[in-house]
Amino acid sequence: MNARTSPPTSVTGTVTRACMGFSACRICGLSRNEGLEFTDGVFLWPQGLAHYVSEHSVRLPPDIVAHARQRLQEIESAIVDESWWCEATSM
């Protein structure tokens, strides 16, 4: 992602922790920054991460960006077997 592309409004993975209530943004005080934490098995991040990146121009460390790009390439190049879907939806 470069400076001219819009970041996603939410970034999800596997939920590792759910807290009661919402977390306020530590920069602007936004009170609905959600209360979940996610992981992809390597990194852990708060549900409000996209808010910090999009609203406050917080930059992620290069190793996290490199990891995310690598995982995206792996997912996009995965071979998809659509036979189950075709069988399940055929009449």
C-alpha positions as CSV (number, residue, x, y, z in Angstrom):
1,M,0.0,0.0,0.0
2,N,1.3,3.4,-0.8
3,A,0.4,6.9,0.4
4,R,-2.2,7.3,-2.4
5,T,-4.2,4.2,-1.7
6,S,-7.0,4.1,0.9
7,P,-6.4,1.8,3.8
8,P,-9.2,-0.7,4.7
9,T,-11.8,0.4,7.2
10,S,-11.2,-2.7,9.3
11,V,-8.5,-5.3,9.5
12,T,-9.4,-8.7,10.7
13,G,-7.7,-12.0,11.5
14,T,-8.5,-14.6,14.1
15,V,-10.0,-13.1,17.3
16,T,-7.6,-13.7,20.2
17,R,-9.2,-11.6,22.8
18,A,-12.6,-9.8,23.2
19,C,-12.9,-7.1,25.8
20,M,-16.1,-5.7,27.2
21,G,-16.9,-2.3,25.9
22,F,-15.0,-0.1,23.5
23,S,-11.5,1.2,23.5
24,A,-10.9,4.9,23.1
25,C,-8.4,6.1,20.5
26,R,-5.2,7.2,22.3
27,I,-4.8,10.1,19.9
28,C,-8.2,11.7,19.3
29,G,-10.4,10.0,22.0
30,L,-12.8,8.3,19.5
31,S,-14.8,6.2,21.9
32,R,-15.9,3.5,19.5
33,N,-12.6,2.0,18.6
34,E,-14.0,-1.5,19.3
35,G,-12.6,-4.0,21.8
36,L,-11.2,-7.0,19.9
37,E,-7.6,-8.2,19.3
38,F,-6.7,-10.2,16.2
39,T,-3.8,-12.4,15.1
40,D,-2.7,-14.1,11.9
41,G,-0.6,-16.5,13.9
42,V,2.5,-14.3,13.8
43,F,1.4,-10.7,14.8
44,L,-1.3,-9.4,17.2
45,W,-3.1,-6.2,16.5
46,P,-6.1,-4.2,17.9
47,Q,-9.4,-4.0,16.1
48,G,-8.9,-0.2,15.9
49,L,-5.6,-0.4,13.9
50,A,-7.2,0.8,10.7
51,H,-8.4,3.9,12.5
52,Y,-4.9,4.8,13.6
53,V,-3.5,4.2,10.1
54,S,-6.2,6.0,8.2
55,E,-7.1,8.8,10.5
56,H,-3.7,9.6,12.2
57,S,-1.3,8.4,9.5
58,V,0.4,6.0,11.9
59,R,2.9,3.9,10.0
60,L,3.4,0.3,10.6
61,P,6.9,-1.2,11.1
62,P,8.5,-2.4,7.8
63,D,8.6,-6.0,9.0
64,I,4.8,-6.0,9.6
65,V,4.1,-4.5,6.2
66,A,6.4,-7.0,4.5
67,H,4.7,-9.9,6.3
68,A,1.2,-8.6,5.3
69,R,2.3,-8.3,1.6
70,Q,3.8,-11.8,1.6
71,R,0.6,-13.3,3.1
72,L,-1.5,-11.4,0.6
73,Q,0.6,-12.8,-2.3
74,E,0.3,-16.3,-0.8
75,I,-3.5,-16.0,-0.6
76,E,-3.9,-14.5,-4.0
77,S,-1.8,-17.2,-5.6
78,A,-3.5,-20.1,-3.8
79,I,-5.2,-22.8,-6.0
80,V,-8.9,-22.8,-5.4
81,D,-10.9,-26.0,-5.8
82,E,-14.4,-24.9,-6.8
83,S,-15.7,-28.4,-7.3
84,W,-17.4,-28.5,-3.9
85,W,-19.2,-25.2,-4.5
86,C,-20.3,-26.4,-8.0
87,E,-21.7,-29.7,-6.5
88,A,-23.3,-28.0,-3.6
89,T,-25.1,-25.4,-5.7
90,S,-26.1,-27.5,-8.7
91,M,-29.7,-28.7,-8.9
